[in-house]
Amino acid sequence: MKKLMMVILVLHLYFFLNPAVALYAETREIVADGTYIMGDGETPMIAEGRAVEQAKRYAVEQAGTYVKSYSRVNNFVIAEDEIEVLASGMLEITILDKKRTVEGEAIKFWVKIKATVRPDKIDVIVERIRENGISQEYAQMKDAYDKAQAELTKLKEQLAAAKEEPERKKIIGEFGAQEKQFRTHQLFSDALSAFSAGRMDEAFELVGRTVAENPAFYQAYVLRGFLYFKQEEYDKAILDFDKVMALTPPNAARAYAGRGMSYSAKSRFKDAITDLTQALQLNPGFPKDLEDSIHGHLGRSLFAEGFLRQAKHHLLIACKDSNHRYCKALRSPRLQNLQ
């Protein structure tokens, strides 16, 4: 009993003398709101979605500040480009309230949300986004969103300045494409967050809706391919990565990587060597964890096909510590005996 009381006393003193530890061990709640004024040619559903998106972006910004503080207090190393996607993955969003009001001839949408931040998930989320290169995907989505917002502002200015009805109708027609683009972004951004947080069923559902909304949006097939890969459904993963190739995106490096790793997992080693080599040629700057996986699967495939020197080269790159699975492969007598 005395030992138990001593432990409790020590813990009390620890948290009292180290308030930062207690502060950054707790679940946090962020309340944020967003507004959007709907113009001609816009639909209420998307206008409300834009208000929600504004609130989410503010919440992510606040969560990012919290993540930085948490990492400093806990000596947890997080790269600058990982902070926002990590913050997004840590948030659980609940809509608290929403209203529509009329301002002049326009409708104003207001949304209030609660974003719950759970720091206990931070290490798992960091590992997941590093393994799959999610930071790059998130950064691309953010840039696309900012560009779309600038284009939307320009369209509104053009509409306000238009005098002739045919010109106005043409501009209003362009809002439809803008709304489709926004809806695609919103769904896919939510899918990335769900994937980062490990909510795989939700991520599958959201990425499926993204594909239904915009079948030409290749990023959705890349993400779903990695989701299938994680669940060891390699044939389905390969089909999604094939779809990416058919859509000829500007940079298919991650799709080649995903398909190559799927081929490796299915012991289709020749196909794996072709795809993984192509992935490294297209993008030598993959996030470290994803690059390690690519080199590891490539080394495994080369070993199986008898290319021992090349296999050892790639396995050495993938080997991060003595207990890592790729390091164990290096203990093969066939590789150790190489001069």
LINNORPE-V567718 format. One record per residue. RES is the residue in one small letter. SS is DSSP state (h for helix, s for strand, l for the rest). NEAR is the number of other ideal C-beta (glycine too) atoms within 12 Angstrom. Layout:
res=[RES,RES]
ss=[SS,SS]
near=[NEAR,NEAR]
This chain:
res=[m,k,k,l,m,m,v,i,l,v,l,h,l,y,f,f,l,n,p,a,v,a,l,y,a,e,t,r,e,i,v,a,d,g,t,y,i,m,g,d,g,e,t,p,m,i,a,e,g,r,a,v,e,q,a,k,r,y,a,v,e,q,a,g,t,y,v,k,s,y,s,r,v,n,n,f,v,i,a,e,d,e,i,e,v,l,a,s,g,m,l,e,i,t,i,l,d,k,k,r,t,v,e,g,e,a,i,k,f,w,v,k,i,k,a,t,v,r,p,d,k,i,d,v,i,v,e,r,i,r,e,n,g,i,s,q,e,y,a,q,m,k,d,a,y,d,k,a,q,a,e,l,t,k,l,k,e,q,l,a,a,a,k,e,e,p,e,r,k,k,i,i,g,e,f,g,a,q,e,k,q,f,r,t,h,q,l,f,s,d,a,l,s,a,f,s,a,g,r,m,d,e,a,f,e,l,v,g,r,t,v,a,e,n,p,a,f,y,q,a,y,v,l,r,g,f,l,y,f,k,q,e,e,y,d,k,a,i,l,d,f,d,k,v,m,a,l,t,p,p,n,a,a,r,a,y,a,g,r,g,m,s,y,s,a,k,s,r,f,k,d,a,i,t,d,l,t,q,a,l,q,l,n,p,g,f,p,k,d,l,e,d,s,i,h,g,h,l,g,r,s,l,f,a,e,g,f,l,r,q,a,k,h,h,l,l,i,a,c,k,d,s,n,h,r,y,c,k,a,l,r,s,p,r,l,q,n,l,q]
ss=[l,h,h,h,h,h,h,h,h,h,h,h,h,h,h,h,h,l,h,h,h,h,h,l,l,l,l,s,s,s,s,s,s,s,s,s,s,s,l,l,l,l,l,h,h,h,h,h,h,h,h,h,h,h,h,h,h,h,h,h,h,h,h,h,h,h,h,h,h,h,h,h,h,l,l,l,l,l,l,h,h,h,h,h,h,h,h,h,h,h,s,s,s,s,s,s,s,s,s,s,s,s,s,l,l,s,s,s,s,s,s,s,s,s,s,s,s,l,h,h,h,h,h,h,h,h,h,h,h,h,h,h,l,h,h,h,h,h,h,h,h,h,h,h,h,h,h,h,h,h,h,h,h,h,h,h,h,h,h,h,h,l,l,l,h,h,h,h,h,h,h,h,h,h,h,h,h,h,h,h,h,h,h,h,h,h,h,h,h,h,h,h,h,h,h,h,h,l,l,h,h,h,h,h,h,h,h,h,h,h,h,h,h,l,l,l,l,h,h,h,h,h,h,h,h,h,h,h,h,h,l,l,l,h,h,h,h,h,h,h,h,h,h,h,h,h,h,l,l,l,l,l,h,h,h,h,h,h,h,h,h,h,h,h,h,l,l,l,h,h,h,h,h,h,h,h,h,h,h,h,h,h,l,l,l,l,l,h,h,h,h,h,h,h,h,h,h,h,h,h,h,h,h,h,l,l,l,h,h,h,h,h,h,h,h,h,h,h,l,l,l,l,l,l,h,h,h,h,h,l,l,l,h,h,h,h,l,l,l]
near=[7,8,9,10,11,12,13,14,14,15,17,14,15,16,18,13,12,17,14,19,20,17,18,28,21,19,22,28,21,33,22,32,26,33,27,35,26,31,32,24,26,30,23,20,18,31,34,31,31,37,37,36,37,29,35,38,33,27,39,37,23,29,38,30,21,33,39,25,24,36,26,17,21,22,11,22,18,30,22,15,22,35,34,37,40,43,42,41,47,43,44,27,37,21,24,22,19,24,20,21,16,12,16,10,10,20,23,24,34,28,32,26,31,24,37,24,37,29,32,18,26,36,23,20,39,35,25,35,42,31,31,39,40,43,37,31,40,36,26,29,37,27,16,23,29,17,18,29,23,15,22,33,16,18,30,26,14,22,27,18,13,20,11,11,12,11,16,21,16,18,30,25,17,26,31,19,21,33,32,24,30,37,32,34,40,35,33,40,42,35,42,46,40,34,44,42,35,25,27,24,16,24,35,27,20,32,38,26,24,36,29,19,24,26,17,20,32,32,41,40,38,44,48,41,41,44,38,32,38,26,20,14,21,29,20,25,35,33,22,35,40,25,30,36,27,16,23,12,24,14,25,30,34,46,43,38,47,47,42,47,46,38,35,38,29,25,17,25,27,21,29,38,32,22,38,45,28,28,38,31,20,23,23,16,19,32,32,23,26,37,32,32,41,45,38,38,46,45,43,37,36,33,32,26,21,15,24,24,18,25,34,30,23,36,38,23,27,35,24,22,11,11,10,22,20,33,22,19,30,30,18,20,10,19,29,13,12,18,7]
